[in-house]
Amino acid sequence: MPLVVEVPGWRRLELGHLVLDLNGTLALDGALISGVDALVRSLGERLACHLVTADTFGTAKDLFGPSVRVARITSGREGEQKRDIVEALGAQGVVALGNGANDALMLAAAALGIAVLGPEGAAPAALTAADVVCAGPLEALGLLTNPDRLRATLRR
């Protein structure tokens, strides 16, 4: 069952997929930020979760277990690869989280793009491509666990 959020004056979101960038968004120096694991696992009960990463630190497959699919991207055209994954899932049903310049196309393509301004900062391209900007991954994931927050932020 998708996560349905009716945002007054904006749109009705019917989200079935959560696409997540790893480093800089959910993790710092290859280690998950405290609390992220539990929130992603909880959201995995409602959304199919996908980690899109170059896996710089080689830790992606061990972070969440089998409940989160890992899609490895290769060096070069990372932004296009991430966008293509969102589109292949059906962009109208995707919420995406990212912080880097190579996340901007993914954030723009998704029905809901959330830029994360975490300890590594965020690229201006990601901020302008997103529908929402959050102070960190816990706040971003919290919008999905408590959709009233999302509704309040995006209502027109």
N, C-alpha and C positions, 0 to 999 in steps of 0.2 A: 504494500500500500504506500503510495507516494506521500511525501510531506507536502501538504497543501497550505499555502499561505495567501490569503486574499489581502492585497495591499490597496486600501482606498485611494482612488485617483491615479493609480499606477498600473498594476496588473495582477492577475491571478497566477501564482507560481504553483506548479505541480512538479515537485522535485523528486527524482528517483535515484540520482547519482550525486555523490560528493567526490569531487576531484581535487586532490591535495598536492601542492608542491611540498617538498620536504625541507631542504636546508634553507634557513632564513625565515621560513614560514612556521613550521612545526618544530624544528630542531635548531640547535645552536651548536656548531662544530660537530655535527653528526649525532648528537645526543638529543633525544626528545626533551622538550621543555616540560617541566613537571606539571602533571594534570592533563596533558594532551591525550595520552594513551586512553585513559578512562572515558574521556568525552568522545573520542573517535569510536571506541568500541560501543558506547551507548548509541551513538548515531548510526552505527552499522546495523542496528536492529530495524531502522526505518529506511536507510539509504544504502545503496551499493557503494562501497568506498573504494577509491582508486588512488594510489600514490603514484604520481608521475615525477620521475627523478632521474638524473644522471647517476645517482647513487655514488657521489663523490667519495664517501667514506666507506662504501661497501657494507652498509648496515641495514639497508631498507627492508630486506626480506625477513629480518629478525625482529623488527620493531613492533609489529602489530599481530603477527601470526597470520593464519589463513583467512581471517575475516576481512582483510584488506588486500586487494589485488595490487601488485606492483607492476607498473608499466615503465620500463627503463627506456630512456631516450638517449640518443647518441650525440656526440659533439658535433656542433654545426646545425644551424636552423632549429635550435631548441624550441623557440617560440612557436614556430610553425608545427613542430611535432606535438607540442602540448595542445595547441588549438585543434589539430586533426583528431586527437584522442577525444576531446570534448565533442566535436562534431560527429564522430563515429558513434558516440553514446546517445546522440540525439540532444543537441545543445539546449533545446527548449525544456529539457528535464534535468539540467545539470546546474549545480551550484559549485563554483570553483574558488579555491583559496590560494593566494600566492603573494609574493612580495617583490619579485625581481623583474627586471626589464624583459626577461624571457617568459614571464607569466602574463604580460599585458594582452597578447592575442587571445590567450585562454580565458582571461577574465572578461574580455569584451565579447567573446563568442557565447559564453555561458548565459543561461537565463538569469542567473544571479552571480555576479562577480564580487568577491570580497577581498580587498587588499589588506594585508597584515603588516602593520608597522611595528615590527618586533625589534629585538636587540641588534639585528644586523641592518636595521633601517629598511627602507622601501624605495624602489626606483620611482621617479616621477611618472614614468609611463604606466606602471602598475596602478598608481594612485588615480590617474585620470581615466584609465580603462575600467575601473571598478565601479560598481553601484554603491558600495559601502566601503568605508575604511575603518578598520578597528585597530586598537592600541596593541593588540597581541593575539596569539592564537586562541587563548582561552575565551577572550571576548568574542572573537569571530565564531568559534564553535558554539558559544553560548547563544548567539542569535538564532541558531538552528535548534537548540534544545529548548529555547523559550521564544517561539516565533512572535509573541507579542512585542518583543524588543525590536525585531526586524520590521514589523508592521509600523511601529511608532516612528522608526527612523526614516522609512521610505514613503510614508503616506504623503499625499500631495494636497 
